[in-house]
């Protein structure tokens, strides 16, 4: 994902977080007010009653019972405020975090094919994971840090002014100097926040990538190399953390010096001031307020580091939420329908790092309903790009793709794929679910008989039946419990069960043995009414197809049946001879 170049808009992020809390927004606002009320009662009001009691006791007028009731009642009222606050937050925050836990992945999933090709899945997973955490963390710091400090600061200033106006002015000036220094030093650390957050996402991406390929690393004997790869990313995070912590320590040293000046000033004030001017109770109240204030502002200065980290984490997700998809908007109410596939004057250009690559230019093709066609050609010739455009993983820069007379860009993307296509590709990756769930993925309402029949059509029933738990067997992360050929057969069964009008096979038999391939070919031959589009380097899979298109450099250079193309002595025959020789 594109690196952040600007500091996060804190106010806007907090406002957007609040928007996720509907319909509990009022609860959150009321809860914060109750918390601040309880904080004022707990840190300002009951110490005030104690100071009054001390002054009256010195004058021989104190009524212990009355002040005990006042202090006890104030503390009890504060506790009531806190407990109602806890209830309101528990009911509203859990709901909000659930929405965030869903919304982060949802917005990542809605991005087009190229976005996922350009971004590491591990980094995206880390970004999604931190979304609700950034909300909860920033909320806690905002309420327990900023709001609480605001209450204490206001109370301390009021107490100081009520005793002597110039004491209040001194405290106010010191507070302005402290906060100005803290904000200035913290803003200077912005690049370090960004660096640490980006390094953390990079490390998570590398770790996820390596662990997800643990089997390959094992058979390659490259564990030490991959650990070194992880260590380099970890060291980058280590150095960025050190830079941030060293800079923060400088700030804390300056702030500690300012706090020491304040404490020494008030100790000196207490030693010099006459009891005729400031009573013992007032001094106790003042020192209590100053103590709370210095503790709170010291904590908030340290918590600001965490707060900004949460803001940067949230900014990562909001950038994805706000990102405009590079596919055209659809028209409401337009439904897909099966029929002839028309690709008319399509131009597709890939742009990356300010470079452009024209894959197709003014490309046209028609595929009749029920026709079985194959795209073959050298690697990089554009075969997969054509399929991606047909399924709306990408949209062409110009031209039109339609099925049954309905333009692809007029239909909502998921609906277009769900209603028209079954898709099996060579990059086998299965959810860690039962085989029954995986086969029924395209049709969750399928009966047991339909699931069994689809697995038999895909030559998968025999090996599934031999597994300890049969169709209830879990396949492991990315299907690691199965072989590559078994995974492909499960995906073929899934596609056969769905019975979509268009079946797309992208090297879908690359990991399957010859006997199984011939059995699957026989099933494909029996399919009636289903349009089959295959991308193949293994030409034996498509020898019996109605038409084969040979694509090279984004152009159809040959077309015809297998027999016609072999006799034409062109690129297809060369490809066929190369495969036959292997």
RAMO-V637231 format. One line per field, one symbol per residue. ss: DSSP state (H for helix, E for strand, L for the rest). psi: psi as a letter, one per 20 degrees, with the letter a starting at -180 (. if undefined). burial: 1 if it has 9 or more other ideal C-beta (glycine too) atoms within 8 Angstrom, else 0. A space follows every 50 residues. Layout:
BEGIN
ss: ???
psi: ???
burial: ???
END
This chain:
BEGIN
ss: LLLLLLLLLHHHHHHHHHHLLLLLHHHHHHHHHHHHHHHHHHHHHHHHHH HHHHHHHHLLLLLHHHHHHHHHHHHHHHHHHHHHHHHHHHHHHHHHHHHH HHHHHHHHHLLLHHHHHHLLHHHHHHHHHHHHHHHHHHHHHHHHHHHHHH HHHHHHHHHHHHHLHHHHHHHHHHHHHHHHHHHHHHHHLHHHHHHHHHHH HHHHHHHHHHHHLHHHHHHHLLHHHHHHHHHHHHHHHHHHHHHHHHHHHH HHHHHHHHHHHHHHHHHHHHHHLLLLLLLHHHHHHHHHHHHHHHHHHHHH HHHHHHHHHHHHHHHHHHHHHHLLLLLLLLLLLLLLLLLLEEEEEEEEEE EELLEEEEEEEEEEEEELLLLEEEEELLLLLLHHHHHHHHLLLLLLLEEE EEELLEEHHHLLHHHHHHHHEEEEELLLLLLLLEHHHHHHHHLLLLLHHH HHHHHHHLLLHHHHHLLLLHHHLELLHHHLLLLHHHHHHHHHHHHHHHLL LEEEEELLLLLLLHHHHHHHHHHHHHLLLLEEEEELLLHHHHLLLLEEEE EELLEEEEEELHHHHHHLLLHHHHHHHHHHHL
psi: qpqpiqqqngghggghghhiipkjghggggggghghghggghigghhghg hgggghghjjjpoggghggggghggghghggghhggghhghhhggghggh hghghghghiqrghghhiqphgghgggghighhhggghgghggifggghg gggggggggghhgphhgggghggggggghggggghghhjghhgggggghg hgghgggggghikhgghghikkggghhhgghghhhggghhgggggghhhg ghgghhgghgggghghggghhhqqihgprgghgggghgghggghgghggh hhhhghghghghghhgghhggippqkqqqrppipqqqrbpppoolppppp ppljqpoogqolpqqppqpiqoqqprrqpjijghhgghhhjkhqpqhrap pqpkipqhiiqpghggghhhqqpprhnpoqqmrqhghghjginijqrhhh ggghhghjkihghghiqgjcijppirpkkiiqrghgghhghgggghhhlq hppponlijhjqrhghghghhhghhippippppppphnihhjhjqhqppo ppljqoiqqarggghhiilbhghggghghhh.
burial: 10010001000011011101100110110111011111111111111111 11111111000100001001100110111111011001101110111011 10111011001101110011111111110111111111111110111111 11101111111011001101110110111011001100110111111111 11111111110100001000000001001100110110011011001101 11011101101110110011001000011111111111110111011111 11111111111111111111000000100100010101011111111110 00000001110010001010111111100011101111111101110011 11110101101010111001111111010100011111111110010001 11111111111011001001101111001001001111111111111101 11111111111100011011101100100111111111101100101111 11010111001100110101111011001000
END
